[in-house]
Amino acid sequence: MDREFSRFSFLRFMEIVYIKKIAYLKVYKYIRKIDPDTNLFLSVGESVSKDSIISKGSISKMSYRIKVSDFSSNYLKYVSVLHGEIIHKGDAIVRKRKKAIFSPVDGIVDLSHLSSGFILVKSYPEEIVNKSNVNGVISDISDDKDKITIDTSVLKIDLKYIFGESQESKFKYLADDRGFLSLDKINTSVVGNIIYVGNFITMEIIKKSLAVGVVGVIGNGIEIRNNESIEDFVNSIPLTVGVIDGFGVIENSYFYNILPQYDSESLLIDQSSQALIIPSDKNFKEGKTFEIKQIALNDLVQIFSFPYWGFSGVVKSINNKNKSVQVLLDFGGEVNVQIDEIVGII
């Protein structure tokens, strides 16, 4: 049994832990990062909707770094461009008689790092618009105005592990109704998205997601084989992986019923709270993460013992004598398990 739940093994007769697999928080401090060099249009105390424009401006999204310090010990003397100048591919940026360094791209010259030995050629500015993506009230704006805090209502799914940095983006549910994934669903239609891949996150899923341009992967379990190298690999790439339950194949239909309704919504993998955050205006009841209560017939439970680890179902019978329950699995079939091998789902 998982160590997180083993500490509840002292529970009184036929009482079990009930865990909110998805907890509702009426007020959550949702932090939105703001692109630098954009102008803020809102202030603390203002209400926002999902489509409210927070800031916008013109930004160069890409920069080409050109090292010039090797050109000469006195390279500053030979710079032939000005800060902010528009140049084209093949134009000289440093020249000394017949010797020169040429720009490999079109763009705008940035000499702000020249003293460190390199010149930037930035792409032409594009208009950037930052929207709220959530409904709520602005409660804070950072001093350097690179992020704002919006008080909003959310669903919070605790994650066992997060590999990578916090990530916010549009969510796409790719698994089928039993939590299985066909790799061809990871394609150009999910570029820049956070995707849910179901029962099992594999190295193949991670590599294809990276190649396609996915920014986040969520799944119930992650493969045990070579898991240390998976962690090292994910932490070295611009992709965030969130694991709901742990290592191995975790079949858990509870999420198959909840997550599809948030397809195409904006959500957050939050490293600071180790959770998947889904903004939601639905009227859920707020409560504690863990509760301990009497098991009852027709309760929804999840099993934490092999060979049914991660399966969920409903309680069909209770045996007080040997402290066991009969569970009707979501996908059919009944199994008998000990009371300390399950948790209830509220």
Secondary structure, 3 states (H helix, E strand, C coil): CCHHHHCCCCCCCCEEEEECCCEEEEEEEEEEECCCCCEECCCCCCEECCCCEEEEEEECCCEEEEECCCCCCCHHHHECCCCCCEECCCCEEEEECCEEEECCCCEEEECCCHHHCEEEEECCCEEEEEECCCCEEEEEECCCCCEEEEEEEEEEEECCEEECCCEEEEEEECCCCCCCCCHHHCCHHHCCCEEECCCEECHHHHHHHHHHCCCEEEEEEECCCCHHHHHHHHCCCCCEEEEEEEECCCCCCHHHHHHHHHCCCEEEEECCCCEEEEECCCCCCCCCCEEEEECCCCCEEEECCCCCCCCEEEEEEEECCCCEEEEEECCCCEEEEEHHHEEEEC
